Amino acid sequence: MDEVLRQRLRAELLEVGFLNQCCLDLMEAMEAEFSLTEDQRECIEQLGRFLREGIGKLTALSERVADGDIVVLC
């Protein structure tokens, strides 16, 4: 994969991870600021777990792209 394309792909992966982190931060702030029902709190906690898992996977994928381990995404 061309170095420019690899850098662009990595930047886009990191941007998606950053946006996910922003969503996670917003959800945590909402949970702290508003009175939520137990169901709403559980929903936010589950969404937070999904976002953290996605952030971890995007970060790992970005590192693999940077290392040259991934040359084609299908």
FIMI-59406 format. One line per 4 residues: number of its first residue (from 1); their letters; for each residue x, y, z of C-alpha. Coordinates in steps of 0.1 Angstrom, whole numbers, plus 2048, in hexadecimal, padded with zeros to 3 digits. Example, Ala and Ser with C-alpha at 12.3 -4.5 7.8 and 13.67 -1.06 7.14 Angstrom:
1	AS	87B/7D3/84E ~ 889/7F5/847
% end
This chain:
1	MDEV	800/800/800 ~ 80D/822/7F7 ~ 81B/835/816 ~ 803/852/810
5	LRQR	7E5/83B/80F ~ 7F1/829/82E ~ 7F4/84B/841 ~ 7D2/856/835
9	LRAE	7C2/835/83F ~ 7D2/837/861 ~ 7C7/85B/866 ~ 7A3/852/85D
13	LLEV	7A3/834/875 ~ 7B1/84A/891 ~ 797/865/889 ~ 77B/84C/88C
17	GFLN	78A/840/8AD ~ 78B/864/8B9 ~ 767/86A/8B0 ~ 75D/84A/8C3
21	QCCL	770/857/8E1 ~ 75D/878/8DF ~ 73C/865/8DF ~ 748/851/8FD
25	DLME	752/871/910 ~ 730/881/908 ~ 71D/862/914 ~ 731/862/934
29	AMEA	72A/887/939 ~ 705/882/933 ~ 704/865/94C ~ 715/87B/966
33	EFSL	6FF/899/960 ~ 6DC/88B/95C ~ 6C6/875/971 ~ 6C3/856/95D
37	TEDQ	6AE/837/963 ~ 6BF/816/96A ~ 6B7/80B/946 ~ 6C5/82A/937
41	RECI	6E5/827/94C ~ 6E9/803/941 ~ 6E4/80C/91D ~ 6FF/827/91F
45	EQLG	717/80F/931 ~ 712/7F6/915 ~ 717/810/8FA ~ 736/81B/90C
49	RFLR	744/7F7/90B ~ 73D/7F5/8E6 ~ 74E/816/8DF ~ 76C/80D/8F4
53	EGIG	76F/7EC/8E2 ~ 76C/7FD/8C0 ~ 786/817/8CA ~ 79E/7FB/8D4
57	KLTA	799/7E9/8B3 ~ 79D/809/89E ~ 7BD/811/8B1 ~ 7CB/7EE/8AB
61	LSER	7C2/7F0/887 ~ 7D2/812/883 ~ 7F2/804/892 ~ 7F2/7E7/87A
65	VADG	7EE/7FF/85D ~ 80A/814/86A ~ 821/7F5/86D ~ 818/7EB/84A
69	DIVV	807/7CB/855 ~ 7E8/7D4/843 ~ 7EC/7DB/81E ~ 7C8/7D6/811
73	LC	7A7/7DA/821 ~ 78A/7C8/810
% end
